[in-house]
Amino acid sequence: MQPVYLLSASRTDFKRNFKKEGKSLRDAILEPARAALADSGLAPSDIGAGVVGNFAAGLFTRQLHLGAILTELDEAFRGLPTSHVEGACASGSLALVQGIQLIAGGFHDAVLVVGAEQQKTMSSAEGGDVLAAAGDFHHERPQFGDFMFPKLFGKIAESHKAACGLTDDELALVAAKNYAHARLNPLAQMRDNAVSHASACAITDKNPTIAGPLRLTDCSQITDGGAAVVLVSGRLMERLGRAGKRVQLRGYAVSTDHLRLEDKQMPEFPIARKAAERAFAMAGMQPAQADGVEVHDCFSITEIVASELLGLAPTGGGGKLVASGRTALPQVRESLGLPKPEGKVIPINAGGGLIADGHPVGATGVRQVCEAFTQLRGEAGGRQVEGAKNYVTFNMGGSLTTSVVTVWGTE
């Protein structure tokens, strides 16, 4: 098997509204793809395959067959094998997995992977119904009604509170932390918004209750955007002889659970946990060896659950973990009123996560890996995780239905 390396990464500014700019999903795909290709230093003819991760372009934009859009990058891309991968909010990570397997299996030495979504094309109610397709639409939509997914995750939060004693303050602290991180990220959707722990805790006209214990600040944003990476084999990396830190894949895994939330075990989610266990086993490392983690915080409760699934906290301990200050960047810890933590600090969602960086659904899994690449290269600026050598991503689709974990490290 060939070692797999990240050669380059790029993403769009998630604050943008592509429709207002007169642009489309095509631009959300091509802009980061073109930038990642340019940054790689490879010629278009060096790319052996292209993969596009996207969830619901057929519903949001009435455009599918997205792999073909990559042929517009360069004439050399005509004839390239391409594909479009869908797995709800895990679409981007599943596209990455396909690219990883093409490299690891020796089929190609360079693969371009893009994740993209244009969501700001319709009303929030219509968009809510599109997003509901990530669950068991014909069973759960009649049961939960409009805005189905906030209600599903509100149910997960209620389950965690009942079983483990999670508090509303701990949920709000996830949101406040990720907003504080986003203010250090020049491409984050909510970089200009300040949310204190007190304001995230308060239920007000500007921060109403959405579902169960979840308030507006506990929820990720409707976002347009794209992200892209160029993956290469070890043999190509050696031929290139690039200076600087090399970012290598250490491990990855995918697990799939039942589609309906009611058929899963809450709040333990043992099937999602399998992905983490397998990825860490492949990497030959323990969760505590991670220096930074990107998790899928579509709602604040998901970050709590993800930290437990990844083994950063015991089941039921995710709320205590965030309250300990160990998941916040030292740059923002004092502003959040968090204590100086005992034990290793492992920042979670240093760029703001889905809650504050943004969540263009099909792009999220690729964006997380872009963040890992930037951090491992030491190029994250004000949000840099000091001394980062190992980085983990957790991306999931549906109500923890499809879970994808990747582990990256520097040589």
C-alpha positions in Angstrom: 0.0 0.0 0.0 1.2 3.5 -0.8 1.6 6.1 1.9 -0.9 9.0 1.4 0.2 12.6 1.8 -1.6 16.0 1.7 0.3 18.1 -0.8 -2.0 21.2 -0.7 -5.3 22.5 0.6 -7.6 25.5 -0.1 -11.1 26.7 0.9 -13.4 29.6 0.2 -14.5 32.3 2.7 -17.6 30.8 4.3 -19.1 34.2 4.9 -19.9 34.6 1.2 -23.3 34.3 -0.4 -22.7 32.9 -3.8 -26.2 33.7 -5.2 -25.8 37.4 -4.2 -22.4 37.4 -6.0 -24.1 36.1 -9.1 -22.1 32.8 -8.7 -23.2 29.2 -8.4 -22.2 25.8 -7.1 -19.9 25.6 -10.0 -17.8 28.4 -8.5 -17.9 26.8 -5.1 -16.3 23.7 -6.7 -13.8 25.4 -9.1 -12.4 28.2 -6.9 -10.9 26.0 -4.2 -10.0 23.3 -6.7 -8.1 25.7 -8.9 -6.3 27.2 -5.8 -5.4 23.8 -4.4 -4.0 22.7 -7.7 -2.0 25.9 -8.1 -0.6 25.5 -4.6 0.4 21.9 -5.2 2.8 22.9 -8.0 1.6 19.9 -10.0 0.6 20.3 -13.7 -3.1 19.5 -14.4 -1.9 16.4 -16.4 -0.3 15.0 -13.2 -3.7 14.5 -11.6 -5.0 11.0 -12.0 -8.6 11.3 -10.7 -11.0 13.8 -9.2 -13.7 13.3 -6.6 -16.4 15.8 -5.6 -18.2 15.5 -2.2 -21.7 17.0 -2.1 -24.9 16.3 -0.3 -27.9 17.9 -1.9 -27.0 20.0 -5.0 -29.9 18.4 -6.9 -32.3 19.9 -4.4 -30.5 23.2 -3.5 -29.4 24.1 -7.0 -30.9 21.5 -9.4 -27.4 20.5 -10.6 -25.9 17.1 -10.2 -23.3 15.1 -12.1 -20.7 17.3 -10.3 -17.6 15.4 -11.2 -17.9 16.6 -14.8 -17.5 20.2 -13.5 -13.9 19.4 -12.8 -13.2 19.2 -16.5 -13.6 23.0 -16.6 -10.3 23.4 -14.6 -8.1 22.6 -17.6 -8.3 20.8 -21.0 -6.1 18.1 -19.4 -9.0 17.1 -17.1 -11.1 16.0 -20.0 -11.0 12.2 -20.0 -10.1 12.2 -16.2 -12.0 9.6 -14.1 -14.2 11.6 -11.8 -17.1 10.9 -9.4 -19.6 12.6 -7.1 -19.9 11.1 -3.6 -22.9 11.6 -1.2 -23.2 10.7 2.4 -25.3 13.6 3.9 -23.0 15.8 6.0 -20.2 13.2 5.7 -20.1 13.7 1.9 -16.8 15.6 2.0 -15.1 13.0 4.1 -16.4 10.1 2.0 -15.0 11.9 -1.0 -11.6 12.0 0.8 -11.8 8.3 1.6 -12.3 7.5 -2.0 -9.3 9.7 -2.9 -7.3 8.0 -0.1 -8.1 4.6 -1.4 -7.2 5.5 -5.0 -3.8 6.6 -3.8 -3.2 3.9 -1.2 -4.2 1.2 -3.7 -1.6 2.4 -6.2 -4.2 3.3 -8.8 -3.1 7.0 -9.0 -0.2 9.1 -7.6 -2.3 12.3 -7.4 -6.0 12.8 -6.7 -7.9 16.1 -6.4 -10.7 16.0 -3.8 -13.3 18.8 -3.6 -16.2 19.3 -1.2 -18.8 21.9 -1.9 -22.4 23.1 -1.1 -24.5 26.1 -2.1 -27.3 26.3 0.5 -28.4 30.0 0.3 -30.8 29.4 -2.6 -34.1 29.1 -0.8 -36.0 29.9 2.4 -34.9 28.4 5.7 -38.1 26.3 5.8 -37.4 24.8 2.4 -33.8 24.4 3.3 -34.8 22.5 6.4 -36.7 20.0 4.4 -33.7 19.5 2.1 -31.5 18.8 5.1 -34.1 16.4 6.5 -33.2 14.1 3.6 -30.1 13.2 5.6 -32.4 11.3 8.0 -35.2 8.8 7.4 -37.3 11.5 5.7 -40.5 9.5 5.2 -40.5 8.2 8.7 -38.9 11.0 10.8 -40.3 14.1 9.0 -43.9 13.3 9.8 -42.9 12.5 13.4 -40.8 15.7 14.0 -42.2 18.2 11.5 -40.5 21.3 10.2 -36.8 21.8 11.0 -36.4 18.1 11.7 -32.7 18.0 12.4 -32.6 20.5 15.3 -35.3 18.4 16.9 -33.4 15.2 16.4 -30.3 16.7 18.0 -32.4 18.3 20.7 -33.5 14.8 21.5 -29.8 13.6 21.7 -29.1 16.5 24.1 -32.0 15.5 26.3 -30.8 11.9 26.3 -27.3 13.0 27.4 -28.6 15.3 30.1 -30.8 12.5 31.5 -28.2 9.8 31.4 -25.0 11.7 32.1 -26.0 15.0 33.8 -24.9 17.3 31.0 -25.8 20.9 31.8 -27.1 23.8 29.7 -24.1 25.8 30.7 -21.7 23.2 29.3 -23.6 23.2 26.0 -23.4 27.0 25.9 -19.7 26.8 26.6 -19.1 24.8 23.4 -20.8 27.5 21.4 -19.0 30.4 23.2 -15.6 28.6 22.7 -16.1 28.0 19.0 -17.3 31.6 18.4 -14.1 32.8 20.2 -12.0 30.5 18.0 -13.7 31.8 14.8 -12.7 35.3 15.6 -9.1 34.2 15.0 -10.0 32.7 11.6 -10.1 35.2 8.7 -12.3 32.8 6.6 -14.9 31.9 9.2 -18.5 32.7 8.6 -19.1 34.2 12.1 -15.6 35.8 12.6 -17.2 39.2 13.3 -19.6 37.9 15.9 -18.8 37.9 19.6 -20.7 35.4 21.8 -19.8 35.3 25.5 -20.6 32.3 27.7 -23.3 34.4 29.5 -25.0 35.4 26.2 -24.9 31.8 24.9 -26.5 30.6 28.2 -29.3 33.3 28.1 -32.6 32.6 26.4 -33.5 35.9 24.7 -35.2 37.2 21.5 -31.8 37.0 19.8 -31.0 33.6 21.3 -34.3 31.7 21.5 -34.7 28.0 22.3 -34.8 26.0 19.1 -35.3 22.4 20.2 -35.0 20.8 23.7 -32.1 22.5 25.5 -30.6 23.8 22.2 -30.6 27.5 21.7 -29.8 29.4 18.5 -26.2 29.8 19.4 -26.0 26.0 19.8 -26.7 25.6 16.1 -24.5 25.7 13.0 -25.1 28.1 10.2 -26.6 27.9 6.7 -23.5 28.3 4.6 -22.2 28.4 1.0 -18.6 27.3 0.3 -16.1 24.8 -0.9 -12.8 23.2 0.1 -10.2 21.2 -1.8 -7.1 19.1 -1.2 -4.6 17.4 -3.4 -3.6 13.9 -2.2 -0.4 12.3 -3.4 1.4 9.0 -3.0 4.6 8.5 -1.1 6.5 7.7 -4.3 5.3 11.0 -5.9 6.2 12.9 -2.7 9.7 11.5 -2.8 10.1 12.5 -6.4 8.9 16.0 -5.7 11.4 16.4 -2.8 9.5 19.2 -1.2 11.0 21.1 1.7 9.1 21.8 4.8 6.7 19.7 6.9 5.1 16.7 5.1 1.6 15.9 6.2 0.9 12.2 6.0 -2.3 10.1 6.6 -1.8 7.9 9.7 -5.2 6.3 9.8 -8.8 6.5 8.7 -12.1 4.6 9.2 -15.8 4.8 8.3 -18.7 3.3 10.1 -22.4 3.3 9.3 -25.4 2.9 11.7 -29.1 2.7 11.2 -30.7 5.7 9.4 -33.3 6.4 12.1 -32.2 8.0 15.4 -34.7 5.9 17.3 -32.8 2.8 16.2 -29.4 4.0 17.6 -28.1 3.7 21.2 -28.1 7.2 22.8 -26.0 8.8 24.1 -23.2 6.2 23.6 -23.5 5.8 19.8 -21.2 2.6 19.8 -21.3 2.3 16.0 -19.9 5.8 15.5 -17.3 4.9 18.1 -16.1 2.1 15.9 -14.8 4.5 13.3 -12.6 6.2 16.0 -11.3 3.0 17.3 -10.4 1.7 13.9 -8.7 4.9 12.8 -6.6 5.2 15.9 -5.7 1.5 15.6 -4.5 2.1 12.1 -2.5 5.1 13.2 -1.0 3.2 16.1 -1.7 6.0 18.5 -4.0 6.8 21.5 -6.5 9.7 21.5 -4.4 11.6 24.0 -1.6 11.8 21.5 -3.7 14.2 19.3 -2.6 17.8 19.5 -5.7 19.2 17.9 -9.1 17.9 16.8 -11.8 19.0 14.3 -15.2 17.5 15.1 -18.6 17.8 13.6 -20.4 20.3 15.8 -23.5 20.8 13.7 -25.0 21.4 17.2 -23.1 21.9 20.4 -24.3 18.5 21.7 -22.5 16.9 18.8 -19.1 18.2 19.9 -19.8 16.8 23.4 -20.7 13.4 22.0 -17.8 13.4 19.5 -15.2 14.1 22.2 -16.5 11.0 24.0 -16.6 8.8 20.9 -13.0 9.8 20.1 -11.9 8.8 23.6 -10.9 12.3 24.7 -13.4 12.0 27.5 -15.4 9.0 29.0 -19.0 8.6 28.0 -20.8 11.3 29.9 -17.6 13.3 30.4 -17.7 15.6 27.3 -19.4 18.4 29.2 -16.8 18.3 32.0 -14.0 18.2 29.4 -15.1 21.5 27.8 -15.6 23.1 31.2 -12.0 22.1 32.2 -10.6 24.4 29.6 -8.6 21.6 27.9 -10.5 22.0 24.5 -10.0 25.8 24.2 -7.1 27.5 22.6 -4.9 29.2 25.3 -5.4 32.4 23.2 -9.1 32.5 24.2 -9.3 30.6 27.5 -9.1 33.7 29.7 -11.8 35.5 27.8 -14.1 32.6 28.4 -13.5 32.5 32.1 -12.1 29.0 31.9 -9.6 27.7 34.5 -6.0 26.9 33.6 -6.4 23.2 32.8 -4.7 20.3 34.4 -3.3 17.8 31.8 -2.7 18.2 28.1 -4.6 20.8 26.2 -6.1 19.4 23.0 -8.0 22.3 21.2 -11.2 21.2 19.6 -12.4 23.2 16.5 -9.6 25.8 16.6 -11.0 27.4 13.5 -14.6 27.8 14.9 -16.1 24.4 13.9 -19.4 24.2 12.1 -21.1 26.4 14.6 -19.0 29.5 13.9 -16.7 28.7 10.9 -19.7 27.5 8.9 -21.2 24.3 7.6 -21.5 24.1 3.8 -22.6 20.5 4.1 -20.7 18.7 1.4 -17.6 20.8 2.0 -17.3 20.3 5.8 -15.3 17.0 5.8 -12.8 18.5 3.4 -12.6 21.8 5.2 -11.8 19.9 8.4 -8.8 18.3 6.7 -7.8 21.7 5.3 -7.6 23.0 8.9 -5.6 19.9 9.9 -3.2 20.6 7.0 -2.8 24.3 8.0 -2.3 23.5 11.6 0.3 20.8 11.0 2.2 23.0 8.6 2.3 25.7 11.3 0.4 28.2 9.1 -2.8 28.8 11.1 -1.8 32.3 12.4 -3.6 33.5 15.5 -5.4 30.2 16.0 -2.3 28.1 15.7 -2.1 25.0 17.9 1.4 25.2 19.3 3.6 22.3 18.4 0.9 20.4 16.5 2.2 17.1 15.2 -0.9 14.9 15.2 -4.4 16.1 14.1 -7.7 14.2 14.1 -10.9 14.9 12.2 -14.4 13.5 12.9 -17.1 14.2 10.3 -20.5 12.6 10.4 -23.7 12.5 8.3 -27.3 12.2 9.6 -27.9 11.7 13.3 -24.5 10.0 13.7 -25.4 7.6 10.9 -22.2 7.8 8.8 -19.1 8.5 10.8 -15.6 9.2 9.3 -12.4 9.7 11.3 -9.1 10.6 9.8 -5.7 10.9 11.6 -2.9 13.0 10.1 0.6 13.7 11.3 3.9 15.3 10.3 7.0 13.2 9.6 
